[in-house]
Amino acid sequence: MGSGTGSSSRAELAAALHRLRSTLARARAELELAEADGDSPPVGRLRADLSEALELLGAVEAAAFAIVPVLVLDDDERLAELTARGLRRMGYEAESAGRIRALRPHEVVVFDLGLSASLDSAQRATLKAARPIVVTGAADPRSRAIAADLGAVDYLIKPVELTDLAAAINRRMADQSG
């Protein structure tokens, strides 16, 4: 995994900490105002502030401890979760899903090629920009061409050993920082 000692990591850490402090201060002010006015706290806004704070805390942790965020996308959601769980045991901040979502900064995407037919053009562009690690049970030239069209930086044949996937994630992170 990457090292969090570079000046850009320090700048990212400082920016994330500032945003986290601002978000928590806003939540505190909303609670104090509601208390002073004798009103109920604005639950929806507070929930949104807490969600934002938790997301920012993740960014702080990632910058401070070189935690690598990984999104495992697979048409078999059970396999995606097992893979993410294994990666979490190895120190990655991994989550699983059956469809693509908005990506976090520096997030590594592990993508099952079986999902490629379900992507719309915007999702395809998001995935291509993320330069995913493709995992698939297919080794044919057509599958490799689809992976290349998606901007894949690595192509792994299922079943994939977690150590091989971790090595691919580390290569991807090295390419990202280098």
C-alpha positions in Angstrom: 0.0 0.0 0.0 1.1 3.6 -0.5 2.9 5.7 1.9 1.2 8.8 3.4 4.3 10.8 3.8 4.3 12.9 0.6 3.5 16.6 0.7 0.3 16.0 -1.4 -0.8 13.5 1.2 -0.3 16.2 3.9 -2.2 18.7 1.9 -5.0 16.2 1.4 -5.0 15.4 5.1 -5.1 19.1 6.1 -8.0 19.8 3.6 -10.0 16.8 4.8 -9.5 17.7 8.4 -10.6 21.2 7.8 -13.8 20.0 6.0 -14.4 17.5 8.8 -14.1 20.2 11.5 -16.4 22.5 9.5 -19.0 19.8 9.1 -19.0 18.9 12.8 -19.1 22.6 13.8 -22.1 23.1 11.5 -23.9 20.1 13.1 -23.1 21.4 16.6 -24.4 24.9 15.7 -27.7 23.4 14.3 -28.2 21.5 17.6 -27.4 24.6 19.7 -29.8 26.8 17.7 -32.6 24.2 18.0 -32.0 24.0 21.7 -31.9 27.8 22.2 -35.1 28.2 20.2 -36.8 25.3 22.0 -37.3 23.5 18.6 -36.7 19.9 17.7 -33.3 19.4 16.1 -33.4 19.3 12.3 -32.9 15.5 12.0 -32.6 15.4 8.3 -29.9 18.0 8.2 -28.1 16.5 11.1 -28.2 13.0 9.5 -26.7 14.5 6.3 -24.0 16.3 8.3 -23.1 13.1 10.1 -23.0 11.2 6.8 -20.7 13.9 5.4 -18.5 13.8 8.5 -18.1 10.0 8.3 -17.2 10.3 4.7 -14.6 13.0 5.5 -13.3 10.9 8.4 -12.7 8.2 5.9 -10.7 10.6 3.7 -8.7 11.7 6.7 -7.9 8.1 7.6 -7.0 7.3 4.0 -4.6 10.3 3.8 -3.1 9.7 7.3 -2.7 6.0 7.2 -2.4 5.3 3.4 -5.6 3.2 3.5 -6.6 2.1 0.1 -10.3 2.4 -0.7 -11.5 -0.5 -2.9 -14.9 -1.0 -4.6 -15.6 -4.7 -5.6 -18.2 -4.8 -8.3 -19.5 -8.3 -9.2 -22.8 -9.7 -10.6 -22.6 -12.3 -7.8 -23.1 -10.0 -4.8 -22.2 -12.7 -2.4 -18.9 -13.3 -4.1 -18.3 -9.5 -4.1 -18.9 -9.3 -0.4 -16.6 -12.3 0.3 -13.9 -10.6 -1.7 -14.4 -7.3 0.0 -14.3 -9.0 3.4 -11.1 -10.7 2.6 -9.6 -7.4 1.4 -10.7 -5.7 4.6 -8.8 -8.4 6.6 -5.7 -7.5 4.5 -6.0 -3.8 5.5 -7.9 -2.3 2.6 -11.1 -0.2 3.0 -13.2 -2.5 0.7 -16.9 -2.5 0.0 -18.9 -4.5 -2.4 -21.8 -3.7 -4.7 -23.7 -5.2 -7.6 -23.6 -1.9 -9.6 -21.4 1.0 -10.0 -21.9 4.1 -7.9 -20.1 7.5 -7.5 -16.5 6.8 -6.8 -14.4 8.2 -3.9 -11.1 9.9 -4.7 -8.3 7.4 -5.4 -10.7 4.5 -5.1 -9.6 1.3 -6.8 -12.3 -0.5 -8.7 -12.3 -4.3 -9.0 -14.8 -5.0 -11.8 -16.4 -8.3 -12.8 -16.6 -8.3 -16.6 -20.1 -9.9 -16.3 -21.5 -6.5 -15.4 -20.2 -4.8 -18.5 -23.4 -5.3 -20.5 -25.5 -3.5 -17.9 -23.5 -0.3 -18.0 -24.9 2.8 -19.5 -22.6 5.3 -21.3 -22.1 7.5 -18.2 -21.2 4.4 -16.0 -18.9 3.1 -18.7 -17.1 6.5 -18.8 -16.8 6.5 -14.9 -15.4 3.0 -15.0 -13.0 3.8 -17.8 -11.7 6.9 -15.9 -11.2 4.7 -12.8 -8.9 2.3 -14.8 -10.4 -0.8 -13.1 -8.9 -4.2 -12.3 -11.0 -6.6 -14.3 -11.8 -10.0 -12.9 -13.6 -12.6 -15.1 -14.0 -16.3 -15.7 -13.4 -15.6 -19.4 -10.0 -15.7 -21.0 -11.1 -15.3 -24.7 -9.8 -12.4 -26.9 -13.3 -10.8 -27.0 -13.4 -10.5 -23.2 -9.9 -9.1 -23.1 -10.9 -6.5 -25.8 -14.0 -5.5 -23.7 -11.7 -5.1 -20.6 -9.3 -3.0 -22.7 -12.2 -0.8 -23.9 -13.1 -0.3 -20.2 -9.5 1.0 -19.5 -8.6 -2.0 -17.4 -5.1 -1.9 -15.9 -5.1 -5.5 -14.9 -7.0 -8.6 -16.1 -7.4 -11.5 -13.6 -9.0 -14.9 -14.4 -11.4 -16.3 -11.7 -11.0 -17.9 -9.3 -8.7 -15.1 -8.1 -6.6 -15.6 -5.0 -6.7 -12.6 -2.6 -3.0 -12.3 -2.7 -3.0 -11.9 -6.5 -5.8 -9.4 -6.2 -3.9 -7.5 -3.5 -0.8 -7.4 -5.7 -3.0 -6.0 -8.6 -4.4 -3.3 -6.2 -0.9 -2.4 -5.1 0.3 -2.1 -8.7 -2.7 0.1 -9.5 -1.9 2.3 -6.5 1.7 2.5 -7.5 0.6 3.6 -11.1 -1.7 6.2 -9.5 0.9 7.8 -7.3 3.8 7.5 -9.8 
